[in-house]
Amino acid sequence: MTPPTAPKEELNTKLKRLTNSAPCILFMKGTPEEPRCGFSKQTVAMFSKHNIEFSSFNILADEEVRQGLKEYSDWPTYPQLYVNGELIGGLDILKEMETNEELDKVLPRKQDLNQRLKSLISQAPCMLFMKGDREAPRCGFSKSLIAILNDTGVQYGTFDILGDEEVRQGLKIYSDWPTYPQIYVNGDLIGGLDIIKELKASDELTSTLKGEHN
């Protein structure tokens, strides 16, 4: 028989994982694009004003988290902000921090988009920007490209553009390439699926992916 404390222990484990799932995470009603309460809306507006980098969790989509986090944090209202797994507080605390000019010191700032894209492109010598990930591609082109890359045996990193609209739109302009997937080697754009197919047909793919062609 399952001990009665087990469900609570499992919930606490889930809450600990969620509060540590990003360096700065806001538990809010709704999403940053569509806040569902005035306090959440004000918090998102404040973060936008100060160019704060944050992730979010919609408590309206998970009643267990909504109720459990109040007890876990000993904080009865939403939104709640966590930084590095530690509770900072709600809107009133954040307003105080803003007044005292502490907000920018405690919360992470967004990188300039071009700098962020450059950093992402350089995460691995061979980097694929795709819809989905290598285990679960979310479009036919990405799926085809993953299969070709896997056949080469070359190590590569991936980034799911569906999880980050800023990167999805920004990379098109940065690379001057309007579609996905996009593959980069040593920070330089190689191209999409058609280019990869051409390189494969001419037996240049593996050496290109290894950075042996300038």
Sequence and secondary structure as in RCSB ss.txt:
>XXXX:A:sequence
MTPPTAPKEELNTKLKRLTNSAPCILFMKGTPEEPRCGFSKQTVAMFSKHNIEFSSFNILADEEVRQGLKEYSDW
PTYPQLYVNGELIGGLDILKEMETNEELDKVLPRKQDLNQRLKSLISQAPCMLFMKGDREAPRCGFSKSLIAILN
DTGVQYGTFDILGDEEVRQGLKIYSDWPTYPQIYVNGDLIGGLDIIKELKASDELTSTLKGEHN
>XXXX:A:secstr
   TTHHHHHHHHHHHHHHTSSSEEEEESB SSSBSSHHHHHHHHHHHHTTB  EEEEGGG HHHHHHHHHHHT 
 SS EEEETTEEEE HHHHHHHHHTT HHHHS B   HHHHHHHHHTSSSEEEEESB SSSBSSHHHHHHHHHHH
HHT   EEEEGGG HHHHHHHHHHHT  SS EEEETTEEEESHHHHHHHHHTT HHHHHTT   
